[in-house]
Amino acid sequence: MGQIHLHRVGPGVTIQDLGRPGYLAQGLSRGGAADLLALAEGAALLGQDTQLAALEIAGSFLSVEVTEPTRIALTGAPMRATCDGAALTWQASHALPTGARLEMSASAGGYSYLHLGGGIAAERVLKARSAHLAAGIGQMLEAGDSLPLGADSGVRAGLTFTPQARFDGGALRLVETPQTALFPPDLRARFISTRFQKDTRGNRMGQRLIHQGAGFGLDAGLNILSEIIVPGDIQITGDGTPFVLLSECQTTGGYPRIGTVLPCDLPRLVQAPAGAELWFKFISLEDAVALESAEARRRAGLRGGLRPLIRDPHDIADLLAYQLVSGVTRGDELEREASC
């Protein structure tokens, strides 16, 4: 079984998959990758199951080495990536030879993902491999760690795609919660007309939003009983500050919730850099269901949008190693099957 050795590891690097749905009654939120779309994109690039675990890099850095030829994919917030000094394209798949050093650094923020052919084959805990730091499951990875890789059933690399735009902030769509009606109409109107900025204070449990002007607190906010909360809920704290709950949020809470961000819009929030402008728009539950269904279909069809990475023949030092027929090759057939 192949392994990946971690040489340099910044803070916030963890193993993540789709998480652990179904444990709310036991007090455990789903967890899993902060950007589930990036997880699906990596699976599409490598032609493998979205259930497989990847490495999540939270605005940090990572240096790794593989013990056998390994396919990788890079998705989520773009970083500078090199393989033995050769630059790699982000939002793409590549082939790493044995012993090659992969270096990733200087993310603009957000969450970046390193996917490996066959996935990370770490031990499962409660049916998942993802770290849930708030619940004490798993831990941040450290230099010197070695992780087992699963069997890779695919062979193709050198593919890329155009990612969904979500790295600059923008509009987030909301549905009402059972508590939305507690907020007076003028306060709700001011909320959706306000331009918020993503605060530097945020983690996998939740993201604080900042803005100019008065807060959005309720006089009755302290009298609300705790009830089930989920990722996407926007809690208004006692000082009127909005917090958007994320994958490792608690399972119950007593702060009033003015709305819930659609799951398909959460990647735009988590991938926005600190200071990015965000604003909200309420939509009907029926429209939300339709949007989520459309997004599920789009994700299922991600493989149909893949295209080969084309290299300029003038930049290929090992040109004769490619598919040559009588000394001739078609430039549009060259794929970046190997990145080093």
C-alpha beads as a LAMMPS data file, in Angstrom:
LAMMPS data file: protein, C-alpha beads

340 atoms
339 bonds

1 atom types
1 bond types

-500.0 500.0 xlo xhi
-500.0 500.0 ylo yhi
-500.0 500.0 zlo zhi

Masses

1 110.0

Atoms # bond

1 1 1 0.000 0.000 0.000
2 1 1 1.341 3.421 -0.952
3 1 1 1.849 6.203 1.547
4 1 1 2.118 9.963 1.616
5 1 1 4.805 11.437 3.874
6 1 1 4.271 14.928 5.308
7 1 1 7.495 16.957 5.501
8 1 1 6.243 20.496 6.251
9 1 1 2.748 21.093 7.595
10 1 1 1.188 24.408 8.505
11 1 1 -1.662 24.888 10.974
12 1 1 -5.143 23.786 9.972
13 1 1 -4.253 20.781 7.765
14 1 1 -6.643 17.885 8.379
15 1 1 -8.086 14.778 6.751
16 1 1 -11.609 15.491 5.495
17 1 1 -14.365 13.650 3.651
18 1 1 -18.140 14.125 3.473
19 1 1 -18.437 13.922 7.250
20 1 1 -20.801 12.060 9.579
21 1 1 -24.489 12.762 8.907
22 1 1 -27.024 11.183 11.220
23 1 1 -25.487 11.876 14.638
24 1 1 -27.278 15.079 15.626
25 1 1 -29.261 13.234 18.291
26 1 1 -25.972 12.194 19.863
27 1 1 -24.691 15.787 19.837
28 1 1 -22.323 15.425 16.870
29 1 1 -22.646 17.699 13.832
30 1 1 -21.821 16.445 10.347
31 1 1 -18.351 17.958 10.078
32 1 1 -16.505 17.004 6.897
33 1 1 -14.919 19.245 4.298
34 1 1 -15.636 22.951 4.684
35 1 1 -16.101 23.167 0.903
36 1 1 -17.988 20.044 -0.155
37 1 1 -17.998 21.282 -3.751
38 1 1 -14.183 21.192 -3.843
39 1 1 -14.368 17.597 -2.607
40 1 1 -16.691 16.700 -5.494
41 1 1 -14.446 18.516 -7.983
42 1 1 -11.410 16.526 -6.874
43 1 1 -13.312 13.263 -7.161
44 1 1 -14.359 14.201 -10.695
45 1 1 -10.782 15.052 -11.721
46 1 1 -9.563 11.658 -10.537
47 1 1 -12.641 9.709 -11.610
48 1 1 -13.306 8.334 -8.144
49 1 1 -15.943 8.290 -5.410
50 1 1 -16.762 11.526 -3.584
51 1 1 -16.715 9.539 -0.318
52 1 1 -12.913 9.259 -0.418
53 1 1 -10.937 11.384 2.033
54 1 1 -8.598 14.214 1.008
55 1 1 -6.320 16.678 2.786
56 1 1 -7.864 20.046 3.655
57 1 1 -5.463 22.998 3.946
58 1 1 -6.987 25.958 5.768
59 1 1 -5.063 28.986 4.471
60 1 1 -1.762 27.326 5.302
61 1 1 1.057 25.366 3.608
62 1 1 2.022 21.749 2.992
63 1 1 4.991 19.761 1.664
64 1 1 4.562 16.041 0.924
65 1 1 6.181 13.080 -0.802
66 1 1 4.622 9.873 -2.141
67 1 1 6.146 6.389 -1.955
68 1 1 4.854 5.218 -5.329
69 1 1 3.534 6.815 -8.545
70 1 1 0.376 8.625 -7.453
71 1 1 -2.313 10.676 -9.152
72 1 1 -3.319 13.871 -7.381
73 1 1 -5.855 16.655 -7.871
74 1 1 -5.750 20.213 -6.535
75 1 1 -9.032 22.026 -5.863
76 1 1 -10.536 24.739 -3.689
77 1 1 -8.750 28.013 -2.898
78 1 1 -5.815 28.300 -5.342
79 1 1 -2.300 27.985 -3.930
80 1 1 1.170 28.018 -5.433
81 1 1 2.023 24.384 -6.105
82 1 1 5.247 22.854 -7.414
83 1 1 6.503 19.327 -7.992
84 1 1 10.301 19.203 -7.590
85 1 1 10.306 22.892 -8.500
86 1 1 8.067 22.616 -11.588
87 1 1 4.878 24.688 -11.322
88 1 1 1.583 22.801 -11.257
89 1 1 -1.765 24.082 -12.450
90 1 1 -4.422 24.438 -9.758
91 1 1 -7.947 23.054 -10.359
92 1 1 -6.338 20.134 -12.214
93 1 1 -5.054 16.575 -11.833
94 1 1 -1.417 15.528 -12.139
95 1 1 0.760 12.420 -11.856
96 1 1 3.492 12.387 -9.199
97 1 1 6.410 9.977 -9.615
98 1 1 7.831 8.104 -6.645
99 1 1 9.819 10.361 -4.332
100 1 1 8.706 13.641 -5.929
101 1 1 8.320 16.553 -3.497
102 1 1 5.017 18.403 -3.766
103 1 1 5.081 21.897 -2.244
104 1 1 1.966 24.023 -1.694
105 1 1 2.049 27.518 -0.226
106 1 1 0.663 31.055 -0.175
107 1 1 -3.063 30.481 -0.298
108 1 1 -5.126 33.665 -0.478
109 1 1 -7.250 32.225 2.316
110 1 1 -10.157 29.836 2.291
111 1 1 -9.803 26.085 2.034
112 1 1 -7.568 24.199 -0.405
113 1 1 -7.657 20.452 -1.072
114 1 1 -5.117 17.816 -2.043
115 1 1 -6.842 14.718 -3.406
116 1 1 -4.981 11.471 -3.997
117 1 1 -5.806 8.556 -6.217
118 1 1 -7.527 6.007 -3.968
119 1 1 -8.007 8.571 -1.213
120 1 1 -6.518 8.691 2.278
121 1 1 -7.059 5.255 3.837
122 1 1 -6.920 6.363 7.473
123 1 1 -8.961 4.480 10.065
124 1 1 -12.681 5.273 10.108
125 1 1 -14.306 6.673 13.235
126 1 1 -18.126 6.601 13.261
127 1 1 -18.167 5.648 9.569
128 1 1 -15.966 8.534 8.395
129 1 1 -12.289 9.483 8.204
130 1 1 -12.683 13.234 8.604
131 1 1 -11.261 15.067 11.583
132 1 1 -13.883 16.835 13.710
133 1 1 -11.708 18.956 15.947
134 1 1 -14.562 20.481 17.929
135 1 1 -15.719 16.970 18.892
136 1 1 -12.235 15.651 19.609
137 1 1 -12.209 13.276 16.632
138 1 1 -8.901 13.215 14.788
139 1 1 -6.372 16.024 14.933
140 1 1 -4.431 18.524 12.879
141 1 1 -1.681 16.818 10.906
142 1 1 1.971 17.422 11.747
143 1 1 5.349 17.199 10.042
144 1 1 6.581 13.614 10.135
145 1 1 3.127 12.048 9.769
146 1 1 2.693 9.303 7.174
147 1 1 -0.746 8.415 5.827
148 1 1 -1.810 5.267 3.951
149 1 1 -3.318 5.591 0.491
150 1 1 -6.167 3.504 -0.853
151 1 1 -5.963 1.462 -4.041
152 1 1 -6.296 3.717 -7.082
153 1 1 -8.519 2.205 -9.769
154 1 1 -7.895 5.075 -12.224
155 1 1 -4.996 5.812 -14.543
156 1 1 -5.673 9.170 -16.168
157 1 1 -4.247 12.518 -15.076
158 1 1 -3.604 15.814 -16.815
159 1 1 -7.206 17.059 -16.647
160 1 1 -8.605 20.433 -15.674
161 1 1 -11.938 22.265 -15.509
162 1 1 -13.405 25.698 -14.896
163 1 1 -14.410 25.926 -11.222
164 1 1 -17.618 27.505 -10.056
165 1 1 -16.959 31.170 -9.198
166 1 1 -16.803 31.425 -5.407
167 1 1 -13.506 33.013 -4.403
168 1 1 -14.448 36.713 -4.223
169 1 1 -17.534 36.859 -2.016
170 1 1 -20.927 37.941 -3.370
171 1 1 -24.584 37.140 -2.759
172 1 1 -25.732 34.384 -0.406
173 1 1 -29.303 33.120 -0.672
174 1 1 -31.348 32.477 2.476
175 1 1 -34.484 30.671 3.534
176 1 1 -36.419 31.688 6.616
177 1 1 -36.015 29.883 9.925
178 1 1 -38.773 29.385 12.525
179 1 1 -37.339 32.512 14.213
180 1 1 -37.102 34.826 11.206
181 1 1 -40.531 36.275 11.982
182 1 1 -39.246 37.411 15.397
183 1 1 -37.115 40.013 13.617
184 1 1 -39.178 43.122 12.778
185 1 1 -39.691 43.840 9.056
186 1 1 -37.530 46.966 9.164
187 1 1 -34.657 45.040 10.763
188 1 1 -34.924 42.253 8.166
189 1 1 -34.943 44.844 5.392
190 1 1 -31.832 46.484 6.824
191 1 1 -30.164 43.077 7.093
192 1 1 -30.610 42.228 3.418
193 1 1 -29.597 45.725 2.309
194 1 1 -26.356 45.622 4.340
195 1 1 -23.003 44.791 2.761
196 1 1 -21.033 42.640 5.196
197 1 1 -17.342 41.835 5.233
198 1 1 -15.907 38.451 6.112
199 1 1 -14.060 38.840 9.400
200 1 1 -10.630 37.384 10.039
201 1 1 -12.224 35.607 13.001
202 1 1 -13.714 32.375 11.767
203 1 1 -13.060 28.653 11.733
204 1 1 -14.725 25.384 10.823
205 1 1 -17.389 26.015 13.505
206 1 1 -18.576 29.372 12.219
207 1 1 -17.776 32.622 10.443
208 1 1 -18.204 36.077 11.950
209 1 1 -19.435 38.871 9.674
210 1 1 -18.745 42.553 10.298
211 1 1 -20.490 45.664 9.002
212 1 1 -20.921 49.377 9.541
213 1 1 -23.806 50.621 11.631
214 1 1 -26.079 49.203 14.298
215 1 1 -26.318 45.496 15.029
216 1 1 -29.268 43.163 14.436
217 1 1 -29.997 41.989 17.970
218 1 1 -33.457 41.269 19.368
219 1 1 -34.756 42.396 22.737
220 1 1 -36.287 38.927 23.072
221 1 1 -33.095 37.185 21.996
222 1 1 -32.194 36.001 25.490
223 1 1 -35.589 34.312 25.965
224 1 1 -35.273 31.859 23.066
225 1 1 -34.971 28.189 24.005
226 1 1 -32.103 26.162 22.587
227 1 1 -33.032 24.034 19.586
228 1 1 -31.419 22.150 16.709
229 1 1 -29.089 24.179 14.505
230 1 1 -27.365 23.222 11.271
231 1 1 -24.572 24.545 9.007
232 1 1 -25.776 27.657 7.197
233 1 1 -27.852 28.997 10.089
234 1 1 -27.132 32.676 10.794
235 1 1 -27.174 33.303 14.509
236 1 1 -27.399 36.857 15.817
237 1 1 -25.380 37.109 19.010
238 1 1 -26.196 39.318 21.977
239 1 1 -24.298 42.285 20.529
240 1 1 -26.178 42.005 17.204
241 1 1 -23.329 40.395 15.241
242 1 1 -24.172 37.732 12.624
243 1 1 -22.345 34.399 12.765
244 1 1 -22.847 31.864 9.963
245 1 1 -22.561 28.331 11.332
246 1 1 -20.317 25.930 9.414
247 1 1 -19.488 22.224 9.264
248 1 1 -18.267 21.753 12.866
249 1 1 -20.966 23.855 14.521
250 1 1 -22.650 22.695 17.693
251 1 1 -25.932 20.811 17.326
252 1 1 -28.117 23.087 19.472
253 1 1 -28.102 26.812 20.150
254 1 1 -30.152 29.566 21.736
255 1 1 -29.214 32.631 19.706
256 1 1 -31.998 33.763 17.332
257 1 1 -31.446 32.763 13.704
258 1 1 -32.438 35.323 11.119
259 1 1 -32.084 32.914 8.180
260 1 1 -30.255 29.888 6.797
261 1 1 -27.793 30.022 3.894
262 1 1 -28.493 27.473 1.177
263 1 1 -25.981 24.592 1.237
264 1 1 -25.098 25.286 -2.403
265 1 1 -24.055 28.835 -1.431
266 1 1 -21.901 27.934 1.571
267 1 1 -18.785 27.355 -0.609
268 1 1 -18.974 31.031 -1.606
269 1 1 -18.837 32.002 2.064
270 1 1 -16.045 29.662 3.171
271 1 1 -13.867 30.442 0.140
272 1 1 -14.218 34.215 0.288
273 1 1 -11.017 35.869 1.550
274 1 1 -11.055 37.916 4.746
275 1 1 -12.526 41.342 4.017
276 1 1 -14.535 40.137 1.018
277 1 1 -17.986 41.686 0.638
278 1 1 -21.013 39.457 1.227
279 1 1 -24.729 40.195 1.169
280 1 1 -27.950 38.233 1.573
281 1 1 -31.183 37.610 -0.278
282 1 1 -34.241 35.736 0.994
283 1 1 -35.863 33.246 -1.377
284 1 1 -38.812 30.900 -0.977
285 1 1 -38.413 27.340 0.250
286 1 1 -39.726 26.090 -3.084
287 1 1 -37.058 28.039 -4.990
288 1 1 -34.406 26.798 -2.575
289 1 1 -35.363 23.169 -3.176
290 1 1 -35.210 23.723 -6.933
291 1 1 -31.779 25.372 -6.676
292 1 1 -30.399 22.560 -4.519
293 1 1 -31.722 19.955 -6.948
294 1 1 -30.139 21.767 -9.883
295 1 1 -26.823 21.988 -8.042
296 1 1 -26.932 18.267 -7.231
297 1 1 -27.380 17.520 -10.942
298 1 1 -24.548 19.879 -11.849
299 1 1 -22.176 18.223 -9.395
300 1 1 -23.128 14.791 -10.677
301 1 1 -22.138 15.945 -14.160
302 1 1 -18.778 17.510 -13.258
303 1 1 -16.821 14.876 -15.177
304 1 1 -18.499 16.001 -18.374
305 1 1 -16.803 19.394 -18.054
306 1 1 -13.250 18.082 -17.794
307 1 1 -10.708 18.899 -20.486
308 1 1 -7.033 18.012 -20.961
309 1 1 -4.208 20.221 -19.831
310 1 1 -2.419 21.151 -23.053
311 1 1 1.291 21.858 -22.996
312 1 1 3.240 23.895 -25.483
313 1 1 5.673 21.499 -27.266
314 1 1 8.412 24.126 -26.931
315 1 1 8.181 23.770 -23.131
316 1 1 8.342 19.957 -23.058
317 1 1 11.871 18.783 -22.345
318 1 1 10.907 15.097 -22.770
319 1 1 8.863 15.538 -25.934
320 1 1 10.028 12.211 -27.422
321 1 1 8.466 10.397 -24.440
322 1 1 5.010 11.373 -25.684
323 1 1 2.846 9.635 -28.265
324 1 1 4.978 9.847 -31.398
325 1 1 4.215 8.204 -34.707
326 1 1 7.107 8.252 -37.211
327 1 1 8.547 11.216 -35.333
328 1 1 5.300 13.269 -35.568
329 1 1 2.863 14.198 -32.816
330 1 1 -0.342 16.265 -32.825
331 1 1 -0.022 19.233 -30.473
332 1 1 -3.689 19.066 -29.447
333 1 1 -3.249 15.520 -28.115
334 1 1 -0.568 16.349 -25.585
335 1 1 -1.838 15.939 -22.063
336 1 1 0.042 16.696 -18.904
337 1 1 0.155 13.049 -17.893
338 1 1 3.229 13.719 -15.766
339 1 1 3.964 16.935 -13.986
340 1 1 7.621 16.357 -13.180

Bonds

1 1 1 2
2 1 2 3
3 1 3 4
4 1 4 5
5 1 5 6
6 1 6 7
7 1 7 8
8 1 8 9
9 1 9 10
10 1 10 11
11 1 11 12
12 1 12 13
13 1 13 14
14 1 14 15
15 1 15 16
16 1 16 17
17 1 17 18
18 1 18 19
19 1 19 20
20 1 20 21
21 1 21 22
22 1 22 23
23 1 23 24
24 1 24 25
25 1 25 26
26 1 26 27
27 1 27 28
28 1 28 29
29 1 29 30
30 1 30 31
31 1 31 32
32 1 32 33
33 1 33 34
34 1 34 35
35 1 35 36
36 1 36 37
37 1 37 38
38 1 38 39
39 1 39 40
40 1 40 41
41 1 41 42
42 1 42 43
43 1 43 44
44 1 44 45
45 1 45 46
46 1 46 47
47 1 47 48
48 1 48 49
49 1 49 50
50 1 50 51
51 1 51 52
52 1 52 53
53 1 53 54
54 1 54 55
55 1 55 56
56 1 56 57
57 1 57 58
58 1 58 59
59 1 59 60
60 1 60 61
61 1 61 62
62 1 62 63
63 1 63 64
64 1 64 65
65 1 65 66
66 1 66 67
67 1 67 68
68 1 68 69
69 1 69 70
70 1 70 71
71 1 71 72
72 1 72 73
73 1 73 74
74 1 74 75
75 1 75 76
76 1 76 77
77 1 77 78
78 1 78 79
79 1 79 80
80 1 80 81
81 1 81 82
82 1 82 83
83 1 83 84
84 1 84 85
85 1 85 86
86 1 86 87
87 1 87 88
88 1 88 89
89 1 89 90
90 1 90 91
91 1 91 92
92 1 92 93
93 1 93 94
94 1 94 95
95 1 95 96
96 1 96 97
97 1 97 98
98 1 98 99
99 1 99 100
100 1 100 101
101 1 101 102
102 1 102 103
103 1 103 104
104 1 104 105
105 1 105 106
106 1 106 107
107 1 107 108
108 1 108 109
109 1 109 110
110 1 110 111
111 1 111 112
112 1 112 113
113 1 113 114
114 1 114 115
115 1 115 116
116 1 116 117
117 1 117 118
118 1 118 119
119 1 119 120
120 1 120 121
121 1 121 122
122 1 122 123
123 1 123 124
124 1 124 125
125 1 125 126
126 1 126 127
127 1 127 128
128 1 128 129
129 1 129 130
130 1 130 131
131 1 131 132
132 1 132 133
133 1 133 134
134 1 134 135
135 1 135 136
136 1 136 137
137 1 137 138
138 1 138 139
139 1 139 140
140 1 140 141
141 1 141 142
142 1 142 143
143 1 143 144
144 1 144 145
145 1 145 146
146 1 146 147
147 1 147 148
148 1 148 149
149 1 149 150
150 1 150 151
151 1 151 152
152 1 152 153
153 1 153 154
154 1 154 155
155 1 155 156
156 1 156 157
157 1 157 158
158 1 158 159
159 1 159 160
160 1 160 161
161 1 161 162
162 1 162 163
163 1 163 164
164 1 164 165
165 1 165 166
166 1 166 167
167 1 167 168
168 1 168 169
169 1 169 170
170 1 170 171
171 1 171 172
172 1 172 173
173 1 173 174
174 1 174 175
175 1 175 176
176 1 176 177
177 1 177 178
178 1 178 179
179 1 179 180
180 1 180 181
181 1 181 182
182 1 182 183
183 1 183 184
184 1 184 185
185 1 185 186
186 1 186 187
187 1 187 188
188 1 188 189
189 1 189 190
190 1 190 191
191 1 191 192
192 1 192 193
193 1 193 194
194 1 194 195
195 1 195 196
196 1 196 197
197 1 197 198
198 1 198 199
199 1 199 200
200 1 200 201
201 1 201 202
202 1 202 203
203 1 203 204
204 1 204 205
205 1 205 206
206 1 206 207
207 1 207 208
208 1 208 209
209 1 209 210
210 1 210 211
211 1 211 212
212 1 212 213
213 1 213 214
214 1 214 215
215 1 215 216
216 1 216 217
217 1 217 218
218 1 218 219
219 1 219 220
220 1 220 221
221 1 221 222
222 1 222 223
223 1 223 224
224 1 224 225
225 1 225 226
226 1 226 227
227 1 227 228
228 1 228 229
229 1 229 230
230 1 230 231
231 1 231 232
232 1 232 233
233 1 233 234
234 1 234 235
235 1 235 236
236 1 236 237
237 1 237 238
238 1 238 239
239 1 239 240
240 1 240 241
241 1 241 242
242 1 242 243
243 1 243 244
244 1 244 245
245 1 245 246
246 1 246 247
247 1 247 248
248 1 248 249
249 1 249 250
250 1 250 251
251 1 251 252
252 1 252 253
253 1 253 254
254 1 254 255
255 1 255 256
256 1 256 257
257 1 257 258
258 1 258 259
259 1 259 260
260 1 260 261
261 1 261 262
262 1 262 263
263 1 263 264
264 1 264 265
265 1 265 266
266 1 266 267
267 1 267 268
268 1 268 269
269 1 269 270
270 1 270 271
271 1 271 272
272 1 272 273
273 1 273 274
274 1 274 275
275 1 275 276
276 1 276 277
277 1 277 278
278 1 278 279
279 1 279 280
280 1 280 281
281 1 281 282
282 1 282 283
283 1 283 284
284 1 284 285
285 1 285 286
286 1 286 287
287 1 287 288
288 1 288 289
289 1 289 290
290 1 290 291
291 1 291 292
292 1 292 293
293 1 293 294
294 1 294 295
295 1 295 296
296 1 296 297
297 1 297 298
298 1 298 299
299 1 299 300
300 1 300 301
301 1 301 302
302 1 302 303
303 1 303 304
304 1 304 305
305 1 305 306
306 1 306 307
307 1 307 308
308 1 308 309
309 1 309 310
310 1 310 311
311 1 311 312
312 1 312 313
313 1 313 314
314 1 314 315
315 1 315 316
316 1 316 317
317 1 317 318
318 1 318 319
319 1 319 320
320 1 320 321
321 1 321 322
322 1 322 323
323 1 323 324
324 1 324 325
325 1 325 326
326 1 326 327
327 1 327 328
328 1 328 329
329 1 329 330
330 1 330 331
331 1 331 332
332 1 332 333
333 1 333 334
334 1 334 335
335 1 335 336
336 1 336 337
337 1 337 338
338 1 338 339
339 1 339 340
